[in-house]
Each structure stands twice: as structure tokens, then as C-alpha cells.
Amino acid sequence: MPDTRSVICAGVVVADHISLPISHLPRSGELVPADDLILSVGGCASNAAICLARMGMQPRICGRIGNDYFGRFISEALIEQGVDVRGLLVDPVLSTSQTLIINVRGEDRRFVHTFGANRNLLVSDLNAQVHPAPRVLYLGGYLILPGIDPESLARTFAELRAQGTFIVLDVATPGRGDYLDYLLPVLPHTDLFLPNSDEAEFMLDETDPVKQADQFRKMGARRVVITLGDEGAISISDQLRVRLGVFPIPFVDASGGGDAFDAGYIAGLLRGHDELGCLTLASAIGASCVRAVGTTTGVFTGAEADRFIAEHTLAVNSL
């Protein structure tokens, strides 16, 4: 039986407005029809929590929403999905974060975003949720959470690791910047660091994913996975240095794929899988996400993932 004990998903919480693929971006004054416009829960923390709940885990979310319709929508939707929302705080000042996601056939997605209440998420908000210490703590969207002080976060990570918590960190980066002051205090207390290759390039000014992973390891992260979209992933730790392929699955929408990968890895940890087993489950859950529009709509349940993995082979090559 998997260990379904507490896992906390902290970080970015968003209300997503998603258009099904349209033929082209509208010109000034033009109306372009879409088959549907979808309101859904998004953001790293929300997506990971929903994916984990679908796989039979018992996640709690830690984040901030506004005192508005979209905040209430997020809270109600998370509860319906089986997520514990006791750590979902209503910000007294800022509105709920929202993203407009525009899908155009044959093109990459476009995003229009307001940061909203995510700006005010604090390490103290997280500290209030970690008693007793969770089996796994996931923080998603680090680097676009200005209220998160890196030194305070490092202390929290260190204290939780001393109590047996496995620390998982993912980031979001709007572009190139000086991020090392935010990473260097935190990575030595991080068990698993999961940036994608574009984010890693923005942080390091390095394009080779293997070199990216090695640099983050030198900064102190114990395991580093660099996700590469439809080209798979690079995973490096003391025990494993591999390049992963991708599972074959029809592509519809990439939204949330990285968050689903993260959740699959965490589910593997809670199931007691070894490192390669965690990566395999992560790859399957990440692949399932892209088969439907939305960040969590297409994600496998635990049983669906197990059947899929039994019927398909993931390419794994040593580095």
C-alpha cells in the first residue's frame, strides 16, 4: 500500500482562463471563435495537489487567494478534487491570481498573467502548516513569489529535513535574471530540484541540460531533474545519471505537464519506489497531462498510470 501520509503542496495558486485552440490570434477589432473557453484551477501548487489526489494521495495545499469569486472557485474546486485546503489563506488586500492561456493551432501557448495574492505568500504561512512535519514538502513557483525570503526558506527546509521530510523544489522564471542569491541558500537543503531546461538556462546562462544539472548539484541539490518537454528529461544524483525519453501519447495541450511530472515523482516517493521508479511514474503522469486541454484534466489516476506503465516502455540511457 502507498504511504498516503501528509504531503504539502505550497506555492503558486491561479485561476486559469483557457481557450481551446483557435485558428489565429485576432487582429485589432477582430473576433476569433473558440470551441470553448474553460475556467479551471491552475498554478504549480494547485496542479500538483490535484494530480496527487487523483493518484490516491492526501495532499494539503498552502497558498494565497483573494476574497473574490475566483478565490472561492479555486477553494471549492480543490475540495471537490480531494485536496485539503486548510492552508489556503484568503489575502486581505490582493485579488486571486489569474492567467489567460491562449492556444493557437500549431503554435506554442500565449499567457497573460496577474500575480495577485501569490505576491504575499510568506514562509510563515508555510511554517504554520508543517506541524507535524509532512512526509514530503513541495514548493512550486519559487522565484516568482516575492514574499518568500530565501534565508527563511532555507531554515524551514533544514528544520523539516532534520525531521525526515523530503524537500521538492520547482521554480518559475519570467526570463533571464540574477537568481543565484535566491538559490544558493536553499539548494543545500533541497532533496529534489526540478527546473525545466529553459528555466535552467535563464538561471545559469547555460544551454546544455547535463551541465545545468551538474551546476545545480554543485550548489547543493541532492537530486536534479531537468525536464525537456517532448524530449524527455535529464536526471542526475549520486546514484543515477540518466537521460529519459518520453512515453508515446497524443499531444493536445502542454499546460501543467511539468507540475504533473513533479506530482508523479512525489507519488513515487510515497509509494516507496526507487529513484528510477519515481522517474518512470513522473514521466507517465506528465505525459497523461498533455492529452487534454487544461492543467489536470487528462491526468491519470494511480491505477491508470500503473496499467499504462505496464503496457509501455520508457527509454532510459545512462549518461
N, C-alpha and C positions, 0 to 999 in steps of 0.2 A: 504494500500500500504506500502511496506517496505521502511524504511529510507535508501536510497542508497547513502547518502552523504558520504563524503570522509572517507575512511579507508586506512591507510598507512601500508603496509607490509614491514618491514625492516629486514635486516639480511643477512643470507647466500644465495648466488645465485650460482648455479652449472650447468654445462653441464654434464648430465648423459649418460654413455655408458652402455646399459643394454643387457645382454644375456638372451634370452628365456631359460627356464630350460634345462640343459644338463644332460647327464646320469651320469657323474662323473667328478671330477677335472682331468685335463690332467696330466699325468706323464711327467717327463723330456723328451722333444723332441716329445711328442705325440700331435696330432691334434684331438680335440673332436668337432664334428659338432654340431651346434646350428641351430634351425629352423629359427632364425632371430637374428640380432644384431641391437638394436634400439638406436638412438641418440635422447635424449629428454631433456627438461628443468627440472632441479631439484633444490634442496635446499629449506630450510624452507620457506624463504620469497617468492620465486617464486611459490612454490607449493600452499601456502596459497592464494596468489594473484590470481592464475589461478582458483582455486576452487571457490573463491568468485565471480569472473567474471562469471563463469558458473552458479552461483546461482542468477545472475542479479544485483550484486553489482558493484560499480565503484572503484576498488582498484587502488592505486598508489604504486609502488614498490620503495624502497630505498635500494640500494646495489651497489656493485662494480664488474665490469667485466674488462677483459683485452682488449687491442687493437688488437684483433685477430679474427680468423674465429669463434671460439666458442662463443666469446662475441657477435659478430654480429648475430649469430644464436639465442642466447638467447633473444636478444633485439627484433628481428623480430618475433620470436615465441610468445613472451609475447604480442606484439602489435596485432598479429592475434587473440589472445585469449581475447582481450578487456582490457588489463592492461595498465595503464598509466605509461610510462617509463621515465618520465621527471626526476625522482630521481635515475635513473640507471646511475651511473657515470663510465666513462672509466678511469681506473687507468693508470697513465703514465709509470709505472715501471713493475708491475706484470701481469702475464697472467691470463686468466679466470680459475677459479677453476673447476676441473673435478673429477668425480667419476666413476670408473669401478665397475659395480654391476654384480656379477656372481651368477646366480641362478642354483642350482643343485637340481634335483628332490628329494623330501623327506628330504631336508636339509635346514637349515637357510641360508640366503644370505651371501655372502662374499663381502667385499668392499676394493677397492684400491683407495686412495684419495689424491689429491693435493689441498692445501688450497688456493693457488693462491691469487687473488686480494681481497678475503674476509679478508685477514690479515690486509688490510689497511682501512677498513671501520671505520669511526670516528663518534663520537657523533655530531660533527659539520656538517657532511653530513646529519644526521637526522634533526638537527636543521634547516637546510636550507629548509626542506620540510614541516614544520609544521605551516606555516602561510597561512591561518588561521588554528587554531587548528583543527585536524580531530576529527570526532565522535569517532573513535577507532584507537589506535595505537597498532600494533602487532610487537614485536621483536622476531624473531626466530633464534635459533642457538647461543644465548648468552652463554658464557663460552668458545667458540672456535673462538671468534672474538677478537684477542689480542689488536686491536686498540681502542676498546670500554672501556673507563675509567669508573669504576663503580660510582665514586663520581659525575662525569659529567653527567652520565646517570641518576643518582638519581635526580639531579637538573632538568634535562629536564622532567623526569616523573612528578615530583612535580609541575612544572610550567604548564604542559599540563593538569594534573588532576584539577588544580585550574580553568582552562578554560572549564572544562566539558568533557575532553577526558577520555575514558575508556581505561586503560592500560592492555594489554595482553602480558605476557612474557612466552616464551618457551626456552628451553636450549638444548644444545648438549654437551655430556661429553664423551671423549675418554676412560675414565677409572677412577679409584679411584684417588682422589686428594683433596687438600685443597682448597675448593671453597667458603668457608664462607666469606672470605674477599670481594668476588665479589657479594655475595647475600645479606649480611646484610645491605649495604647502599641502595639497590634497592627495596627489597621486601616491605618495609613500604609504598612505592609509587606505588605498583602493585595491580591492581584490580583482576586479574586472573592469577594464576601461574599454568603451565600445563606440568610438567615433567612426563616422564614415570617412572615406578617403578624401572627399572634398573638404570636410571639416578639418581633417588632419593636415591637409595642405595649407589651409588658412592659418592654422596654429603654428606650423613648423616651417613653412615655405619649402616643403619637400614633397615631390610628387610620387616617389616610389613607396608603395604601401608597406613593403617589408622594412625599409629604412624608417618609415613612420613608426611602425610598431616597435622597432628596436629603440628608437629615441624615447618613446613613452615608457618603455621598460627601464631605460637608464634613469628616468625621472622617478622611478619607484613603483609603478603599477605592476602588480604581480602577474596578471594575465592581460593581454591586449588583443582585441579583435578589431580589425579594420574591415568594415563592410564595404563591398564594392558593387552594390546594386545587382544587376543581372550578370555580373562577372564573378559573383561568389563572395569570398572573404579570405582574409589572412588572419591566422591565429597563432600567437607566439606566447609561450610561457617557459618556465624552467623544464617542464616535462614534454612540451609539444611545440613543434614548429611546422605548420601545415598551411597549404592553400586549399580552400574548399571550392568546389563547383557549386552549381545550383540545381535544385530539383526541377524537373520539367512540369510546368503548369501554365495554362493560358493566361496571358497578361491582360488586365483590364485597367487597373489604376494602382500606382505605386504608393499612394498616400498611406502612411502608417507602417510601411514594411519594416523599417528599422526598429520601430517600437515593438512590433510583433516578434522580430528576431530576438530582441532583448528579453521579452517575456518568455519565449520558448527556452532560452538559456536558463532563466531563473526557474522555470518549471522543471527543467532537467536537474538542477541542483536540488530542488525539493523532492524529486523522485529518487535521488541518490545516484544519478548517472555519473560516470567518469567524464573527463573533460571532452573527449570526442563524442560521447553520448549527448552531452549538453549542446555541443555544436550541431549535431545532427538534428536534434529536436528544434533548436533555434532556426535552422535552415528550413525545416518543414513548415514551421509556424509562420516564418517570414514569407515563404513562398505562397502559402494559403491566403495571406492578406491581399496579395495583388490580383486575385481572381475576381474581385467585385469592387464596385465603387464604394469608397468610404474607408475609414482607417481601421475598422474592426469587423465590418460586415461579413467578410469571407473567411475569417479566421477559423481554423479547425478547432473542434473540441479535442480533449485528450484522446478519446477513443478513435476519432477520425485521423488524428496525427499518427497514432500507432499503426493503424491499417495502412496509411499512405507510406510510412517509412518501411513497412514490411514488403510493400509492393514495388518500391523504387530504390535505386542506388544513388548515393551521393558521392561524387568524385572527391577523393581526399589524396593529396600529393604532398609528400614531405618536402620541406624547403632545404 
